[in-house]
């Protein structure tokens, strides 16, 4: 996911957020068809902007970051790993 590099975030974290389409606004998550019956989930430009705004707000404090992870990620192991490596 190119947006992980653009946003400077953990790829698995972004995948977990995007996995639940209710986390982003309508039209932010798109499916790109390539080849026969092959699709890739991607973010539109607006989706990247929305996700970037969400992450920026979450990075304002350690409490906001922890609340963000608890609200938008359903994988407890991933949350623990991100919290452990995050200096936020």
C-alpha positions as CSV (number, residue, x, y, z in Angstrom):
1,X,0.0,0.0,0.0
2,X,1.7,3.1,-1.2
3,X,-0.1,5.3,1.3
4,X,1.8,3.6,4.1
5,X,5.0,5.0,2.7
6,X,3.4,8.4,2.0
7,X,2.0,8.6,5.5
8,X,5.0,7.1,7.3
9,X,2.8,4.5,9.1
10,X,2.8,0.8,9.7
11,X,1.4,-1.1,6.7
12,X,-0.5,-3.6,8.8
13,X,-2.0,-0.7,10.9
14,X,-3.3,1.0,7.7
15,X,-4.6,-2.3,6.3
16,X,-6.5,-2.9,9.6
17,X,-8.1,0.6,9.4
18,X,-9.0,0.3,5.8
19,X,-10.4,-3.3,6.3
20,X,-13.4,-1.7,8.0
21,X,-15.0,0.6,5.4
22,X,-17.0,2.4,8.1
23,X,-13.7,3.9,9.3
24,X,-13.4,6.2,6.3
25,X,-15.8,8.3,4.3
26,X,-17.8,6.9,1.4
27,X,-15.7,6.6,-1.8
28,X,-12.4,6.7,0.1
29,X,-11.8,3.0,-0.4
30,X,-11.8,1.7,-3.9
31,X,-11.2,-1.7,-5.6
32,X,-8.8,-1.7,-8.5
33,X,-9.3,-4.5,-10.9
34,X,-6.2,-5.9,-12.6
35,X,-6.0,-9.1,-14.6
36,X,-8.7,-11.7,-14.6
37,X,-10.6,-11.7,-11.3
38,X,-7.8,-9.9,-9.4
39,X,-8.5,-6.9,-7.3
40,X,-6.6,-4.7,-5.0
41,X,-8.0,-2.5,-2.3
42,X,-6.7,1.1,-2.6
43,X,-7.4,4.5,-1.3
44,X,-8.6,7.4,-3.5
45,X,-6.8,10.7,-3.2
46,X,-9.6,11.9,-0.9
47,X,-9.2,8.7,1.1
48,X,-5.5,9.3,1.7
49,X,-6.3,12.9,2.8
50,X,-9.0,11.7,5.2
51,X,-6.7,9.0,6.6
52,X,-3.9,11.6,6.9
53,X,-6.2,14.0,8.8
54,X,-7.3,11.2,11.1
55,X,-3.7,10.2,11.8
56,X,-2.6,13.8,12.4
57,X,-5.3,14.3,15.0
58,X,-4.4,11.0,16.7
59,X,-0.7,11.9,16.9
60,X,-1.4,15.0,19.0
61,X,-0.9,13.2,22.3
62,X,-0.2,9.6,23.6
63,X,-3.8,9.5,24.9
64,X,-5.3,10.5,21.5
65,X,-3.1,7.9,19.8
66,X,-4.2,5.1,22.2
67,X,-7.8,6.1,21.8
68,X,-7.4,6.1,18.0
69,X,-5.9,2.6,18.0
70,X,-8.6,1.3,20.3
71,X,-11.4,2.9,18.2
72,X,-10.2,2.0,14.7
73,X,-8.3,-1.3,14.9
74,X,-9.9,-4.6,15.9
75,X,-6.7,-6.6,16.2
76,X,-5.4,-6.6,19.8
77,X,-2.0,-8.0,18.9
78,X,-1.5,-5.3,16.3
79,X,-2.6,-2.6,18.7
80,X,-0.1,-3.9,21.3
81,X,2.7,-4.1,18.7
82,X,2.1,-0.6,17.4
83,X,1.8,0.9,20.9
84,X,5.1,-0.9,22.0
85,X,7.1,0.5,19.0
86,X,5.5,3.9,19.0
87,X,7.2,6.8,20.8
88,X,3.8,8.7,20.8
